[in-house]
Amino acid sequence: MDLSHTRKDFPILQHMTYLNTAASGPMLKPVQDAVLGYWKSKEETQYSNLPDPLNPAAELINCNEHDIALVHRASQGVNIVAGLVQPKKGENIVLTDLSYPSSVYPWMGKQAEIKRIKNHDGVIDVADFEKTIDDNTKIVCLNRVEWTSGQRHDVKAISEIAHEHGALVLDDAFQAVGAVKVDVRHDDVDFLVFGGEKWLCSPCRAAVMYVKPELVELFMPDYRFYWRVYEGFKWTDAPWDKPIHDNIASWDHDLVKTAERFDPGCVAEDAQCGLDACLRYFNNLGIAEIQKQVFSLVDYLIECLEDLGVKVNTPKQSEMHAGIVTYTHDRYEDNVKSYAYLQKNGVNVAHRYTGGVGGIRVSPHFFNTEADIDELLRVQREALI
């Protein structure tokens, strides 16, 4: 990977040490070009030919394009799955106490019990899932990478445990896709969601939901979008182009038999163009090369932070982390002071907590360098002098 060339695709790097991709990915030039190109085309035509991001999205997570649907955002995908699964009284939903709120809130209004696995100093073991999941578990809603501790779970092992008990698995991979390899077939998840505005450096309001192909026809979406009626659009013209169009009879047919039946049709066209551009960009670079660079930076960062004398919350083992590292001082006040000082001096990071874990959150991506990490460390040393 030629970083000297790649870094030019991210203009913000010219004037900032950007280490905050877990919050929001920096603007990617090809994505900007795609979005602006869409609006430029609207000067000349009513309808633009939109790119189809399903194929590059499928390539990135190793599935068939018929297994995925576009959604407005990752949290909408979680809500759609919650509506499909509908856990009932007597059943339970397994989460962790580190999960992001959008992976938790959709389940709070259900009749089923929520069983939260508590972390042990920022870490949750596979054994913790094994002890919690039982025959009454309807679904395990998992954050593949925890957004504060930065732990990356063994999703395949957790899926095996869940399936042994007849439970489903929803993988919220928002903090993983674009930074590390994600393979839905290998990990055998039932559902997966991810958005574009973090590790894929795309505009928000465009996300992807995967549904295991064996499950697609078992569920009927509550939110029914008429464009997903197969019979209505299998011909060249739409039903309303014909005198016989009837607003019930013309639509009284089955939905498409692919995951696209769950697409609510609310992704903005310009965001769709941006998502397609970023997916193709990342596939072209190769997720293996991207992951290699991310892991190298995270390993270097963890080692340097330990030498600095702060407490690192993120597991050191490469198989247990991705692109997020959090560290903390002994006092909360020092975390606040450090965060403010880093931001003031051009080092963009985050300040996050959940489940008793958190502090300064650093999220380097493939476009970062060890020089960026060194700058973070230099400013951090200054912060508490």
N, C-alpha and C positions, 0 to 999 in steps of 0.2 A: 504494500500500500504506500503510495507516494503522498505522504502527509503535506509536503510543501505545496503540492497541487491541490489536494483535497481541502486544506484549510481555507483556500481562497473561495470555496463554495459557501463559507459561513462568515459573512462580512463582520459580524459582531466581534470576532476574534481579533480584529485589527486594533480594537481599543479597549478590550476587556478580557480578563482571565475568567472564562466562562466554565464553571464547574457545577452547573445546576440543571442538568438535563432532566433529572427526575421530577423537577417541577414543571419545566417547559423547555422543549428543545429549541435551540436558536434557529433563526430563519436560514433555510437552505435555498441557495440561489436557484437551482432547477425547479424547486417547488414554487418559488415566487414567480418565475417565468411562466410556469403552467397556469397559475391563477390569473396573472395579468393577461396572458394569452387568451384565456376564456373570456374575460371582460372585453378585450379588444375585438374578439370575434362577434360580440353582441352589437358592435357598431354597424355590422354589415348584414347580419342575419337574425331572424327571430329565434331559431333553435340551433344551438351548437351541437356538433357531434362530440358527445362526451366520451372520454376514455373509460374503459371498464377495469376497475382495480381488482376485480375478483380473482383473475388469473395470477397476477403478481402477489396478491395476498396469500393465495393458496400455496404458491411456490415457497413463500417465506416460512410458513408453518407446516409444510409437507402434508397437504391434503388435496382433494379435488375441488375445483372451483364451485361445483354444485353443493359442496358441504358448507359454504359460508354465505353470509348475508351482510349487507351494509346496514349499519345502525347509526344513530345520531351521535352517540358517545358511548364509551364503555359502560358507564353506569346505566344507560338505557338497556344495554345488552343484559346486564344483571337483572334488571327489572323484568325484562321479557322472559328470562328463564324462570324467575320467581313466579311469574304468572302462569307459565306452562306447567311447572312442577306442582304448585299449590300444596305445600306440606300441610297436613291436617293434625288435629289434636291427637295426641298419643305418639306422633312421630317427632323427630328432632332434626335440627339443622346444625351442622358442625362448622364452627368458625375458629379463628384464633383471636387473641386479644391484641394482636398487632395488625390485624386486617384494616385496610383503608375504609373509611366510613361508607363509601358508596358500595362496598361489598357486604356491608352489615345492615345498613338502614332498610333496604328493600325487604328484609326478612323480619323486621321488628313488628310488623302488623299482622303477621301470620299466627294461626292458632298453635302451631307446633312449638315445641321447646327449643330455645337456642342454647346450644352447648358450646361454651367458649373455652378453648385450650389456652391455658396461661403459659406465658413464656418463662424461661429460666435464664434470667440475665440476658435477655435478647435472643435466646435460642429456643426453638421448639423442635424436638426430635420426632422421628418417624414413630418411635415407641409411644409418644404422647397421643398421636392420632390412633394408634392401635388400641390404646386404653379407652379412648373416647367414643370411637365409632362402634355402633352396635346394630342389632337387627331392626331397630326402630329408626335408624338414621335414614332420612329421605334423600338428603344431599349434603355433600361437603363443599362449601364455598371457600376456595383457597386463593390466596394471593401468592402466585408462584415466587415472586420476590417481595419480601416485606418492605414497606415503604419507609420505615424508620430504621430498623435494625439492619436492613440490607440482606438478611438471610435469604438464600435461594433453596427452596424445598426440593426434595426428591419426589417429584410429582408422580412418576411411574409407581414407586413403592406405595404412595398414598392411594393411588387409584386402585391398585391391587387389593389393598385392605378394604376400601370402600365397596368394591364390587363383590368381594367375598360375603359382604353383609347385604347385598342387593341395593346398595346406595349409589346414587349418581355423583358425579364430580363436575363442578364448575370451576374452571381455572381462569382467574383474573390475571392475565399475563401482561397487563399494562406496563409494569416496570421491568419487563423482560424482553418483549418483542422489539427487535431493533438493536439490542445490546448483546444478547446471547442467543444461541441456537434454541429454537422451540420446535418440537416435533410431536404433533398431536397424535399421530399414529403410534409412535413409540411409547408415549406416555399414557395412551389409552384413556384420555379424558373424554367426557360426554359432551361438555360445552366448554368453549373458551371465548374470552372477549379481550380485545385490545384496542387502544386508540392510537391516533397518529401524532398528537401534539407533544409527546414527550420524547421517547428514544428514536422515533421516526422523523422528528423535526418537520412535521406537517401542520397545516392549520387545524385548529380544533373543530368540533362539530362533524367529524367523520371518523367512524370506527368500524370494527369488524366483529362479527359473531360467528363462531364455528359451532356446528351441531353434528354430532356423530351420525353418519348416514343411516345407520340402523334405527335411529330414533326419530328421524324427520317426520315420517308419516304417523307416528304415534301421538303427535301433539298438533293441536289446532290453535293458532294464535288468537288471543282475545282482540288484539288490534289487527283488524283485517283491512288490508289495502287493496283496492279493487284492481290495481295493475298486476297483482299477483294471481289473478284468475286466468288460468291457462287457456281455457276455451275462448275467453274474450279476445286474446291477442295472438292466437296462433295463426291467424290470417294476416295478410299484408296490411289491411286497413283496420282501424279501430272500429268497434261496434257503432260508435256514433256517426261514422261515415256512411251508414246505411239507413234507408227509410224505416227498416223494421226494428231499429234500435228501441229497446224497452229497458227502463232503468231497474227492473227486477229480472225479467226473463233472460236478458242478455248476460247477466252476471250470476245467474243461479247455476254455477258450475264449480268443480273442484279447484282448489288452489294448486299452484305448481307443486310438483312432487320433489322439490329440492329445498335446501335450506333457505332459499330466497323467499319462501312463503312467509318467513318471519321478518322480512325487510319491511319496516313501516313506511318507507318512502319519504323520509324527512331529511335526508342528507342533502345539504346545499350543493348545487352544481359546481360552484367554484371550489368548495372543500373537496368534492369528489375528484376534481382535476388535480388538486394538490396532493391528495392521498395517493393517487395513481403514480404521480411523479416521484414521490418519496419511496414508494415500494419498489419501483423499477430501479431507482438509484441504489438502494440498499442491496437488492438482489444482484445488481451489476458488480458492486464491490465484493459481495460474498459475505454471508453472515459468519462463516468460519474465521475469515480474516478480521472482521470487526470484533468478534468475541476475543480473539487472540490479543488484540490491542487493548481492549477494555480490561481483560484479566491482568495483563502486564502492568497497566497503570494502577489498578486496584491493589495488586500485590505490593507494588512500590510504595503506594500511599500508606497502606497499613503498616508496613515496616518502618517508614519514616515517622508516622504518628506515634508508634510505640517508643521510638527513640526520643521523641519529643516529651514523653512523660504523661500524655493524656490517656484517658481510658477509651479504648476502641470497642464499640458495641458490636461491630460486624464480625462474624466468624472469619477466622484467618484462612481456613481451608478453602482452596479454590473451588471445590465442588459444592461449597455452601454459600458462596457469594456471587454477585453479578456485578452491577455497575454502581451500587450505592454503598457508601461508607459513612457511618456516623461516629462521632467521638464527643466526649464530654469532659469538662473540667470538674473538679470536686464540687464547685458551687454553681448553682443555676445563674447567679449574677455574673459570673465570669463567662458563661456561655453567651449571655446577652451582650456583654461587652465585646467579646471576640467577634460575634456575628456582625455587630454594628461597625466595628473597626475594619473587618474584611470587606464589607460592602462599600464603605467609604473609600477604601483604597483599591477599588477596581477588581476585587475578587468576588465573583458572584457565586454564592453558595446558599443554603437554606438553613432554617432553624426549626426543627420539627420534633414532636414527642407523641408517643402513644404507648399504652400498656406499661408505663413506667420506664420506657426506653427512648432515648433520643439525645439531642444536643445539636451540634453543628453537622449538617448533612452535606456531604460532598458527593457529586455524581459525575465523574469524568466519562466522556464518551470517546469513540475511536478517533475523533479529530483533535483530541487533547494530546499533550506531550508531557514528558517528565519535567520539562521546564515550567509548565503550568503548575504542576504539583509543587515544585520547588518554590514558586512564587507564593502559593498558598502558605507553605510552611514559613517562608520568610516573614510574611505579613502577620501570621499567627504568633510568631515569636515576639514581634513588636507589640502586639495587642495587649499583652499583660505585663509589659515592663513598667 
